[in-house]
Amino acid sequence: TTSCGDGNITISFFDLAAGTWYLPVLMDPALAMGPYSIAVTASACGSSGDYCTAGATALVEEKISNVNFADLDNSSTSPAGFEDFTAQTAAVIGGTTYPMTVTIAGGYATDQVLAWIDWDQSSTFDAGELVFASANGVGPHTGNITVPLTALAGTTRMRVRLHDTYVGPNYPNTPNDTPCDLSTYGQVEDY
C-alpha cells in the first residue's frame, strides 16, 4: 500500500492466479467525506517461459552435483551459476509423496538447498510452491515432496537453489533464499 499524499491510496497485488477476485471495501461513516471512486487495472500474466532469472555469481566453491526426485536422477559438474535442465523431467502423480535428495560438491556447513515447483503453471514460483527447504549443512540434503491434488496436469518447472547462508566478517557473501535473482555462492538448476 502506498499513500499518494493526496488522500489516495494505491494497493497492488502481484502473481494472482487467473479468475475472479473480490475486493471488499468498508467505509467508516465517521470519516466519510466522499465522493469516492475505485479504479482497477490489470495486466496479463506472462506466458510460459517467462520465469524470473536466478543463479550465483561465484564460479568457484560449492555446486549442485546431483538432483534425485521421483524418477529424475541428474548429475552435473558445471561451475556455472545457473544450469538449464528443463529437457529432463520427472513423472509425478497428485496426492503422492516422493523423496528428494540434492547432493553438493564442495559443500559448506552454511549451505542450504531449496526447491520450488510451479504447480499452477503460472510461470512464477509463489510462496506456497516452496516444496523443499533443507537445514544448513554439507549434505546430501534429503526430504519428501507431496504433489498436491490441485496441481495442474502437464509439464511444469522445478527450480532447485543451493546458496550459502553465511553472513559475517569472514568473507563477503549475499545469501538468497528466494527463487529469483542472484546469490554470491551456490548454483540454481531448472528442471
Residue frames as a rotation matrix with the C-alpha (Angstrom) as fourth column:
THR 1
0.577 0.816 0.000 0.00
0.816 -0.577 0.000 0.00
0.000 0.000 -1.000 0.00
THR 2
-0.628 -0.768 0.126 1.29
0.774 -0.633 0.000 3.43
0.080 0.097 0.992 -0.93
SER 3
0.341 0.676 -0.654 -0.18
0.636 -0.678 -0.368 6.72
-0.692 -0.290 -0.661 0.22
CYS 4
0.092 -0.264 0.960 -0.15
0.946 -0.278 -0.167 9.14
0.311 0.924 0.224 -2.67
GLY 5
-0.796 -0.474 -0.377 -0.08
0.588 -0.755 -0.291 12.20
-0.146 -0.453 0.879 -0.39
ASP 6
-0.837 0.538 0.098 -3.38
-0.449 -0.779 0.437 13.49
0.311 0.322 0.894 -1.71
GLY 7
-0.182 0.787 0.590 -5.67
-0.838 0.189 -0.511 11.11
-0.514 -0.588 0.625 0.17
ASN 8
0.623 0.357 -0.696 -5.44
-0.712 0.628 -0.315 8.45
0.325 0.692 0.645 -2.49
ILE 9
0.040 -0.583 0.811 -4.06
-0.637 0.611 0.470 5.01
-0.770 -0.536 -0.348 -1.81
THR 10
0.161 -0.079 -0.984 -2.62
-0.880 0.440 -0.179 2.51
0.447 0.895 0.002 -4.28
ILE 11
0.218 -0.064 0.974 -2.95
-0.582 0.792 0.182 -1.19
-0.783 -0.607 0.136 -3.46
SER 12
0.015 -0.304 -0.953 -1.08
-0.958 0.269 -0.101 -3.66
0.287 0.914 -0.287 -5.67
PHE 13
0.509 0.126 0.852 -1.48
-0.398 0.912 0.103 -7.42
-0.764 -0.391 0.514 -5.89
PHE 14
-0.132 -0.656 -0.743 1.11
-0.991 0.067 0.118 -9.47
-0.028 0.752 -0.659 -7.77
ASP 15
-0.860 -0.360 -0.361 1.08
-0.430 0.893 0.133 -13.01
0.275 0.270 -0.923 -9.19
LEU 16
-0.219 0.863 0.455 -2.64
-0.664 0.210 -0.718 -13.60
-0.715 -0.459 0.527 -8.71
ALA 17
-0.751 0.051 0.658 -3.99
0.377 0.851 0.365 -16.72
-0.541 0.523 -0.659 -10.38
ALA 18
-0.868 0.497 0.019 -6.40
-0.204 -0.391 0.898 -16.22
0.454 0.775 0.440 -13.26
GLY 19
-0.437 0.791 -0.429 -10.01
0.860 0.508 0.060 -15.90
0.265 -0.342 -0.902 -12.14
THR 20
0.277 0.634 0.722 -12.46
0.186 -0.773 0.607 -13.56
0.943 -0.034 -0.332 -10.47
TRP 21
-0.613 -0.530 -0.586 -11.31
0.713 -0.051 -0.699 -11.63
0.341 -0.846 0.410 -7.43
TYR 22
0.531 0.808 0.254 -13.42
0.501 -0.542 0.675 -9.60
0.683 -0.231 -0.693 -4.99
LEU 23
-0.684 -0.729 0.025 -12.04
0.468 -0.465 -0.752 -6.69
0.559 -0.503 0.659 -3.02
PRO 24
0.303 0.838 -0.453 -14.25
0.923 -0.140 0.358 -5.75
0.237 -0.527 -0.816 -0.06
VAL 25
-0.596 -0.395 0.699 -14.44
0.253 -0.919 -0.303 -2.03
0.762 -0.004 0.648 0.65
LEU 26
0.150 0.591 -0.793 -15.51
0.979 0.023 0.202 -0.72
0.138 -0.806 -0.575 4.04
MET 27
-0.227 -0.155 0.962 -16.28
0.182 -0.977 -0.114 2.93
0.957 0.149 0.250 4.68
ASP 28
-0.581 0.024 -0.814 -16.11
0.812 -0.054 -0.581 4.43
-0.058 -0.998 0.012 8.15
PRO 29
0.330 0.815 0.476 -19.19
0.818 -0.499 0.287 6.72
0.471 0.295 -0.831 8.34
ALA 30
0.683 -0.102 -0.723 -17.42
0.508 -0.645 0.571 8.96
-0.525 -0.757 -0.389 10.89
LEU 31
-0.285 -0.894 -0.347 -14.70
0.177 -0.404 0.897 9.70
-0.942 0.194 0.273 8.36
ALA 32
0.042 0.362 0.931 -16.85
0.953 0.266 -0.146 9.78
-0.300 0.893 -0.334 5.21
MET 33
-0.230 -0.164 -0.959 -16.03
-0.001 -0.986 0.168 12.78
-0.973 0.039 0.226 3.08
GLY 34
0.141 0.350 0.926 -16.89
0.779 0.538 -0.322 11.40
-0.611 0.767 -0.197 -0.41
PRO 35
0.808 0.555 -0.196 -17.23
-0.583 0.708 -0.398 11.23
-0.082 0.436 0.896 -3.24
TYR 36
-0.056 -0.800 0.597 -15.18
-0.465 0.550 0.694 8.06
-0.884 -0.238 -0.403 -3.63
SER 37
0.723 0.229 -0.651 -14.13
-0.683 0.372 -0.628 6.12
0.099 0.899 0.426 -6.69
ILE 38
0.220 -0.638 0.738 -12.25
-0.196 0.712 0.674 2.89
-0.956 -0.293 0.032 -7.20
ALA 39
0.535 -0.154 -0.831 -10.17
-0.842 -0.025 -0.538 2.29
0.062 0.988 -0.143 -10.33
VAL 40
0.441 -0.351 0.826 -8.96
-0.122 0.889 0.442 -1.23
-0.889 -0.296 0.349 -11.09
THR 41
0.437 -0.367 -0.821 -6.29
-0.892 -0.056 -0.449 -2.10
0.119 0.929 -0.351 -13.64
ALA 42
0.562 -0.274 0.781 -4.72
-0.117 0.908 0.403 -5.44
-0.819 -0.318 0.478 -14.50
SER 43
0.039 -0.563 -0.826 -2.04
-0.999 -0.049 -0.014 -6.80
-0.032 0.825 -0.564 -16.77
ALA 44
0.820 0.340 -0.461 -1.95
-0.433 0.894 -0.110 -10.29
0.374 0.290 0.881 -18.21
CYS 45
0.626 -0.601 0.497 0.27
-0.178 0.510 0.841 -12.97
-0.759 -0.615 0.213 -16.77
GLY 46
-0.189 -0.797 -0.574 3.46
-0.900 -0.093 0.425 -13.82
-0.392 0.597 -0.700 -18.60
SER 47
0.677 0.372 -0.635 3.48
-0.643 0.719 -0.264 -16.70
0.358 0.587 0.726 -21.00
SER 48
0.923 -0.347 0.167 5.23
0.212 0.821 0.531 -19.98
-0.321 -0.454 0.831 -20.24
GLY 49
0.300 -0.894 0.334 8.96
0.888 0.134 -0.439 -19.47
0.348 0.429 0.834 -20.25
ASP 50
0.294 -0.132 0.947 8.85
-0.037 -0.991 -0.127 -16.09
0.955 0.002 -0.296 -18.56
TYR 51
0.724 -0.054 -0.688 10.26
0.662 0.337 0.670 -17.38
0.196 -0.940 0.280 -15.29
CYS 52
0.894 -0.441 0.078 12.44
-0.441 -0.833 0.334 -14.99
-0.082 -0.333 -0.939 -13.33
THR 53
0.369 -0.854 -0.367 16.17
-0.141 0.338 -0.930 -15.38
0.919 0.395 0.004 -13.72
ALA 54
0.899 -0.143 0.415 18.27
-0.404 0.098 0.909 -16.84
-0.171 -0.985 0.031 -10.92
GLY 55
0.596 -0.741 -0.309 21.79
0.290 0.558 -0.777 -18.04
0.748 0.374 0.548 -10.30
ALA 56
0.746 -0.497 -0.443 25.01
0.427 -0.155 0.891 -17.40
-0.511 -0.854 0.096 -8.41
THR 57
0.905 -0.385 -0.182 27.87
-0.420 -0.736 -0.531 -15.07
0.071 0.557 -0.828 -9.27
ALA 58
0.031 -0.940 0.339 30.84
-0.861 0.147 0.486 -17.02
-0.507 -0.307 -0.805 -7.90
LEU 59
0.618 0.152 -0.771 32.02
-0.658 0.637 -0.402 -19.72
0.430 0.756 0.494 -10.28
VAL 60
-0.510 -0.761 -0.401 34.04
-0.253 0.578 -0.775 -21.48
0.822 -0.294 -0.487 -7.57
GLU 61
-0.756 0.133 0.641 33.22
-0.632 0.106 -0.767 -23.26
-0.170 -0.985 0.004 -4.32
GLU 62
-0.595 0.520 0.613 30.01
0.033 0.777 -0.628 -25.24
-0.803 -0.353 -0.480 -3.73
LYS 63
-0.604 0.436 -0.667 27.86
-0.783 -0.167 0.600 -26.53
0.150 0.885 0.442 -6.61
ILE 64
0.413 0.777 0.475 24.92
-0.720 0.598 -0.351 -28.90
-0.557 -0.197 0.807 -7.06
SER 65
-0.669 -0.720 -0.182 26.34
-0.693 0.517 0.503 -32.26
-0.268 0.463 -0.845 -8.12
ASN 66
-0.885 0.424 -0.193 23.15
0.270 0.804 0.529 -34.39
0.379 0.416 -0.826 -8.19
VAL 67
-0.483 0.843 0.238 19.38
-0.852 -0.389 -0.351 -33.91
-0.203 -0.372 0.906 -8.01
ASN 68
-0.918 0.251 -0.309 17.27
0.157 0.942 0.297 -37.00
0.365 0.224 -0.903 -7.42
PHE 69
-0.589 0.806 0.062 13.47
-0.562 -0.354 -0.748 -36.60
-0.581 -0.475 0.661 -7.36
ALA 70
0.576 0.810 0.110 10.82
-0.552 0.484 -0.679 -39.17
-0.603 0.330 0.726 -8.34
ASP 71
0.703 -0.319 0.636 12.27
0.547 0.814 -0.196 -40.80
-0.455 0.485 0.747 -11.49
LEU 72
0.828 -0.485 0.281 14.70
-0.152 -0.678 -0.719 -37.91
0.539 0.553 -0.635 -12.18
ASP 73
0.683 -0.718 -0.135 18.36
0.439 0.256 0.861 -38.57
-0.584 -0.648 0.490 -11.37
ASN 74
0.838 -0.315 0.446 20.64
0.269 -0.473 -0.839 -35.87
0.475 0.823 -0.312 -12.79
SER 75
0.357 -0.820 -0.447 24.35
0.736 -0.047 0.675 -35.44
-0.575 -0.570 0.587 -12.11
SER 76
0.873 -0.111 0.475 26.17
0.262 -0.714 -0.649 -32.26
0.411 0.691 -0.594 -13.12
THR 77
0.229 -0.882 -0.412 29.70
0.936 0.084 0.341 -30.90
-0.266 -0.464 0.845 -12.85
SER 78
0.128 -0.169 0.977 29.46
0.650 -0.729 -0.212 -27.44
0.749 0.663 0.016 -14.42
PRO 79
-0.619 -0.386 -0.684 30.77
0.772 -0.455 -0.443 -24.46
-0.140 -0.803 0.580 -12.44
ALA 80
-0.600 0.422 0.679 28.04
0.209 -0.737 0.643 -22.24
0.772 0.528 0.354 -13.96
GLY 81
-0.949 0.271 0.159 25.84
-0.268 -0.436 -0.859 -20.24
-0.164 -0.858 0.487 -11.59
PHE 82
0.092 0.994 0.052 22.73
-0.705 0.102 -0.702 -21.44
-0.704 0.028 0.710 -13.47
GLU 83
-0.950 -0.311 0.024 22.05
-0.204 0.678 0.707 -24.62
-0.236 0.666 -0.707 -15.44
ASP 84
-0.063 0.947 -0.315 19.03
-0.971 -0.132 -0.201 -25.34
-0.232 0.293 0.928 -17.62
PHE 85
-0.970 -0.186 0.155 17.97
-0.163 0.976 0.146 -28.99
-0.179 0.116 -0.977 -17.38
THR 86
-0.233 0.971 -0.050 14.37
-0.714 -0.206 -0.669 -28.38
-0.660 -0.121 0.741 -18.45
ALA 87
-0.106 0.159 -0.982 14.71
-0.845 0.507 0.173 -31.12
0.525 0.848 0.080 -21.07
GLN 88
-0.812 -0.182 -0.555 14.84
0.107 0.888 -0.448 -33.59
0.574 -0.423 -0.701 -18.15
THR 89
-0.087 0.892 0.444 11.57
-0.746 -0.353 0.565 -34.38
0.661 -0.282 0.696 -16.44
ALA 90
-0.991 -0.019 0.134 10.14
-0.109 0.702 -0.704 -36.36
-0.080 -0.712 -0.697 -13.54
ALA 91
-0.340 0.923 -0.180 6.73
-0.123 0.147 0.982 -38.01
0.932 0.356 0.063 -13.76
VAL 92
-0.997 0.056 0.049 4.64
-0.047 0.038 -0.998 -37.47
-0.058 -0.998 -0.035 -10.62
ILE 93
-0.338 0.934 -0.118 1.05
0.513 0.287 0.809 -38.14
0.789 0.213 -0.576 -9.55
GLY 94
-0.232 0.347 0.909 -1.14
-0.576 -0.802 0.159 -35.82
0.784 -0.487 0.386 -7.45
GLY 95
0.718 0.540 0.438 -1.52
-0.637 0.258 0.726 -36.90
0.279 -0.801 0.530 -3.85
THR 96
0.788 -0.505 -0.352 1.70
0.497 0.859 -0.119 -38.95
0.362 -0.081 0.928 -3.93
THR 97
0.812 -0.583 0.025 4.82
-0.440 -0.583 0.682 -38.23
-0.383 -0.565 -0.731 -1.87
TYR 98
0.790 -0.612 -0.033 8.26
0.331 0.472 -0.817 -38.56
0.515 0.635 0.576 -3.45
PRO 99
0.528 -0.691 -0.494 11.73
0.590 -0.120 0.798 -38.42
-0.611 -0.713 0.345 -1.87
MET 100
0.879 -0.379 0.291 14.17
-0.006 -0.617 -0.787 -35.72
0.478 0.690 -0.544 -2.95
THR 101
0.528 -0.805 -0.272 17.93
0.604 0.130 0.786 -35.78
-0.597 -0.579 0.555 -2.47
VAL 102
0.908 -0.358 0.216 20.27
-0.089 -0.670 -0.737 -32.97
0.409 0.650 -0.640 -3.52
THR 103
0.536 -0.818 -0.209 24.00
0.788 0.397 0.470 -33.65
-0.302 -0.417 0.857 -3.30
ILE 104
0.956 -0.258 -0.140 26.56
-0.277 -0.952 -0.133 -30.85
-0.099 0.166 -0.981 -3.17
ALA 105
0.419 -0.908 0.020 30.15
0.796 0.357 -0.488 -30.83
0.436 0.221 0.872 -4.40
GLY 106
-0.573 -0.760 0.307 32.42
0.481 -0.615 -0.625 -28.75
0.664 -0.210 0.717 -2.17
GLY 107
0.403 0.908 0.115 29.73
0.396 -0.287 0.872 -28.12
0.825 -0.306 -0.475 0.41
TYR 108
-0.732 -0.536 0.420 29.99
-0.102 -0.523 -0.846 -25.91
0.674 -0.662 0.328 3.50
ALA 109
-0.742 0.413 -0.528 28.25
0.669 0.393 -0.631 -26.06
-0.053 -0.822 -0.568 6.87
THR 110
-0.542 0.524 -0.657 26.31
-0.069 -0.807 -0.587 -22.90
-0.837 -0.273 0.473 5.97
ASP 111
-0.934 0.186 -0.305 24.88
-0.309 0.008 0.951 -24.26
0.179 0.983 0.050 2.68
GLN 112
-0.329 0.902 0.279 21.13
-0.172 0.233 -0.957 -24.62
-0.929 -0.363 0.078 2.21
VAL 113
-0.982 0.130 0.139 19.10
0.171 0.283 0.944 -26.18
0.083 0.950 -0.300 -0.62
LEU 114
-0.330 0.927 -0.177 15.61
-0.280 -0.276 -0.920 -25.01
-0.901 -0.254 0.351 -1.58
ALA 115
-0.941 0.094 0.325 13.25
0.336 0.385 0.860 -26.20
-0.044 0.918 -0.394 -4.32
TRP 116
-0.342 0.865 -0.367 10.09
-0.508 -0.499 -0.702 -24.77
-0.790 -0.053 0.610 -5.86
ILE 117
-0.803 0.212 0.557 7.62
0.558 0.597 0.577 -26.42
-0.210 0.774 -0.598 -8.24
ASP 118
-0.832 0.481 -0.277 5.20
-0.531 -0.836 0.142 -24.27
-0.163 0.265 0.950 -10.25
TRP 119
-0.741 0.545 0.392 2.13
0.392 0.825 -0.407 -26.42
-0.545 -0.148 -0.825 -9.52
ASP 120
0.276 0.929 -0.246 -0.30
0.306 -0.327 -0.894 -23.90
-0.911 0.172 -0.375 -11.05
GLN 121
-0.138 -0.456 0.879 1.90
0.958 0.165 0.236 -23.38
-0.253 0.874 0.414 -14.14
SER 122
0.834 0.495 -0.244 1.75
0.465 -0.868 -0.174 -19.59
-0.298 0.031 -0.954 -13.77
SER 123
0.400 -0.801 0.447 5.40
0.547 -0.182 -0.817 -19.07
0.735 0.571 0.365 -14.79
THR 124
0.051 -0.406 0.912 6.12
-0.695 -0.671 -0.260 -17.83
0.718 -0.620 -0.317 -11.26
PHE 125
-0.396 -0.200 -0.896 7.19
0.480 0.787 -0.387 -19.56
0.783 -0.583 -0.216 -8.07
ASP 126
0.341 0.636 0.692 4.63
-0.352 -0.596 0.721 -18.50
0.872 -0.489 0.020 -5.48
ALA 127
-0.299 -0.468 0.831 5.36
-0.925 -0.070 -0.373 -18.71
0.232 -0.881 -0.412 -1.75
GLY 128
0.405 0.570 0.715 3.16
-0.724 0.677 -0.130 -21.82
-0.558 -0.465 0.687 -1.46
GLU 129
0.932 -0.068 -0.355 5.24
-0.232 0.641 -0.732 -23.55
0.277 0.765 0.582 -4.14
LEU 130
-0.179 -0.947 0.266 8.35
-0.912 0.058 -0.406 -23.84
0.369 -0.315 -0.874 -1.97
VAL 131
0.731 0.539 -0.419 8.39
-0.439 0.841 0.317 -27.64
0.523 -0.048 0.851 -1.63
PHE 132
0.593 -0.626 -0.506 11.80
0.723 0.690 -0.007 -28.30
0.354 -0.362 0.863 -0.09
ALA 133
0.541 -0.511 0.668 13.97
-0.527 -0.825 -0.203 -26.34
0.655 -0.242 -0.716 2.34
SER 134
0.334 -0.505 -0.796 16.91
0.523 0.802 -0.289 -28.13
0.784 -0.320 0.532 3.87
ALA 135
0.891 -0.289 -0.351 18.69
0.233 -0.374 0.898 -27.43
-0.390 -0.881 -0.266 7.12
ASN 136
0.608 -0.758 -0.237 22.13
-0.783 -0.524 -0.335 -25.88
0.130 0.389 -0.912 6.70
GLY 137
0.411 -0.554 0.724 24.94
-0.236 0.703 0.671 -28.34
-0.880 -0.447 0.158 6.06
VAL 138
-0.520 -0.741 -0.423 27.22
-0.660 0.035 0.750 -30.04
-0.542 0.670 -0.508 3.57
GLY 139
0.372 0.772 -0.515 24.54
-0.928 0.319 -0.192 -32.55
0.016 0.549 0.835 2.57
PRO 140
-0.817 0.506 0.275 23.37
0.282 -0.064 0.957 -34.64
0.502 0.860 -0.091 0.97
HIS 141
-0.770 0.629 0.107 20.10
-0.555 -0.577 -0.600 -32.84
-0.316 -0.521 0.793 1.65
THR 142
-0.856 0.482 -0.187 17.05
0.312 0.770 0.556 -35.10
0.412 0.417 -0.810 1.75
GLY 143
-0.688 0.725 0.019 13.33
-0.431 -0.388 -0.815 -34.64
-0.584 -0.569 0.579 2.23
ASN 144
-0.550 0.609 0.571 9.92
0.746 0.666 0.008 -35.54
-0.375 0.430 -0.821 0.85
ILE 145
-0.866 0.345 -0.363 7.72
-0.455 -0.844 0.284 -33.66
-0.208 0.411 0.888 -1.58
THR 146
-0.403 0.823 0.400 3.98
0.555 0.568 -0.608 -34.30
-0.728 -0.023 -0.686 -1.71
VAL 147
-0.948 0.141 0.285 2.31
0.200 -0.434 0.879 -33.41
0.247 0.890 0.383 -5.01
PRO 148
-0.650 0.758 -0.065 -0.91
-0.337 -0.364 -0.868 -31.51
-0.681 -0.542 0.492 -4.26
LEU 149
-0.297 0.650 0.699 -4.14
0.733 0.625 -0.270 -32.82
-0.612 0.432 -0.662 -5.75
THR 150
0.677 0.574 -0.460 -4.70
0.225 -0.757 -0.613 -29.31
-0.701 0.311 -0.642 -7.12
ALA 151
-0.376 -0.881 -0.289 -1.51
-0.146 -0.252 0.957 -29.41
-0.915 0.402 -0.034 -9.24
LEU 152
0.502 0.530 -0.684 -2.27
-0.732 -0.162 -0.662 -28.85
-0.462 0.832 0.307 -12.92
ALA 153
0.578 -0.252 0.776 -1.59
0.403 0.915 -0.003 -31.75
-0.710 0.314 0.631 -15.25
GLY 154
0.900 -0.291 0.324 1.22
0.259 -0.240 -0.936 -31.38
0.350 0.926 -0.140 -17.77
THR 155
0.046 -0.994 -0.098 4.80
0.887 0.086 -0.453 -30.20
0.459 -0.066 0.886 -17.83
THR 156
0.951 0.186 0.249 5.83
0.058 -0.893 0.446 -27.52
0.305 -0.410 -0.860 -15.37
ARG 157
0.179 -0.949 0.260 9.03
-0.222 -0.296 -0.929 -26.05
0.959 0.109 -0.263 -13.90
MET 158
0.872 -0.114 -0.477 11.01
0.489 0.268 0.830 -27.13
0.033 -0.957 0.289 -10.86
ARG 159
0.425 -0.760 0.492 13.77
-0.292 -0.629 -0.720 -24.84
0.857 0.162 -0.490 -9.60
VAL 160
0.723 -0.331 -0.606 16.49
0.678 0.509 0.531 -26.03
0.133 -0.795 0.592 -7.21
ARG 161
0.568 -0.535 0.625 18.68
-0.323 -0.844 -0.429 -23.44
0.757 0.042 -0.652 -5.48
LEU 162
0.373 -0.602 -0.706 21.85
0.911 0.382 0.156 -24.02
0.176 -0.701 0.691 -3.47
HIS 163
0.456 -0.285 0.843 23.03
-0.068 -0.956 -0.287 -20.93
0.887 0.073 -0.456 -1.59
ASP 164
-0.456 -0.679 -0.575 25.44
0.673 0.160 -0.722 -20.12
0.582 -0.716 0.384 1.19
THR 165
0.575 0.818 -0.011 23.56
0.584 -0.401 0.706 -18.62
0.573 -0.413 -0.708 4.16
TYR 166
-0.102 -0.715 -0.691 26.68
0.990 -0.139 -0.003 -17.15
-0.094 -0.685 0.723 5.80
VAL 167
0.630 0.142 0.764 26.51
0.223 -0.975 -0.003 -13.51
0.744 0.172 -0.646 6.87
GLY 168
0.830 -0.390 -0.398 29.54
0.397 -0.087 0.914 -12.17
-0.391 -0.917 0.083 8.72
PRO 169
0.679 -0.591 -0.436 33.02
-0.564 -0.800 0.206 -10.70
-0.470 0.106 -0.876 8.52
ASN 170
0.096 -0.745 0.660 34.97
0.052 0.666 0.744 -13.75
-0.994 -0.037 0.102 7.26
TYR 171
-0.844 -0.334 0.420 34.08
0.436 0.031 0.899 -13.32
-0.314 0.942 0.120 3.58
PRO 172
-0.621 0.645 -0.446 31.69
-0.669 -0.732 -0.128 -11.21
-0.409 0.219 0.886 1.51
ASN 173
-0.914 0.382 0.140 28.51
0.406 0.844 0.349 -13.11
0.015 0.376 -0.927 0.73
THR 174
-0.548 0.835 -0.057 24.96
-0.833 -0.551 -0.053 -12.36
-0.076 0.019 0.997 -0.36
PRO 175
-0.827 0.344 0.445 22.64
0.238 0.931 -0.277 -15.25
-0.510 -0.124 -0.852 0.55
ASN 176
-0.561 0.733 -0.385 19.42
-0.823 -0.444 0.354 -15.63
0.088 0.515 0.852 -1.41
ASP 177
-0.862 0.306 0.404 16.64
0.107 0.889 -0.444 -17.96
-0.495 -0.340 -0.800 -0.26
THR 178
0.145 0.902 -0.406 14.18
-0.468 -0.299 -0.832 -16.86
-0.872 0.311 0.379 -2.97
PRO 179
0.374 0.035 0.927 13.52
0.589 0.763 -0.266 -18.45
-0.716 0.645 0.265 -6.37
CYS 180
0.849 0.002 0.528 14.69
0.456 -0.507 -0.732 -15.33
0.266 0.862 -0.432 -8.23
ASP 181
0.807 -0.541 0.235 17.82
-0.533 -0.840 -0.104 -13.24
0.254 -0.042 -0.966 -8.61
LEU 182
0.244 -0.871 -0.426 21.41
-0.105 0.413 -0.905 -13.96
0.964 0.266 0.009 -7.60
SER 183
0.966 -0.254 -0.044 23.30
0.074 0.110 0.991 -15.26
-0.246 -0.961 0.125 -4.60
THR 184
0.316 -0.924 -0.214 27.06
-0.928 -0.348 0.134 -14.95
-0.199 0.156 -0.968 -4.30
TYR 185
-0.772 -0.632 0.070 27.82
-0.620 0.773 0.137 -18.64
-0.141 0.062 -0.988 -3.81
GLY 186
-0.191 0.685 0.703 25.91
-0.143 0.689 -0.711 -21.71
-0.971 -0.236 -0.034 -4.90
GLN 187
-0.994 -0.053 -0.098 24.01
-0.106 0.188 0.976 -22.64
-0.034 0.981 -0.193 -8.02
VAL 188
-0.081 0.996 0.035 20.49
-0.602 -0.021 -0.798 -22.82
-0.795 -0.086 0.601 -9.47
GLU 189
-0.990 -0.124 0.060 19.19
-0.032 0.634 0.773 -25.63
-0.134 0.763 -0.632 -11.68
ASP 190
-0.171 0.965 -0.199 15.86
-0.876 -0.241 -0.417 -25.69
-0.450 0.103 0.887 -13.52
TYR 191
-0.938 -0.010 0.348 14.02
0.099 0.951 0.293 -28.90
-0.334 0.309 -0.891 -14.44
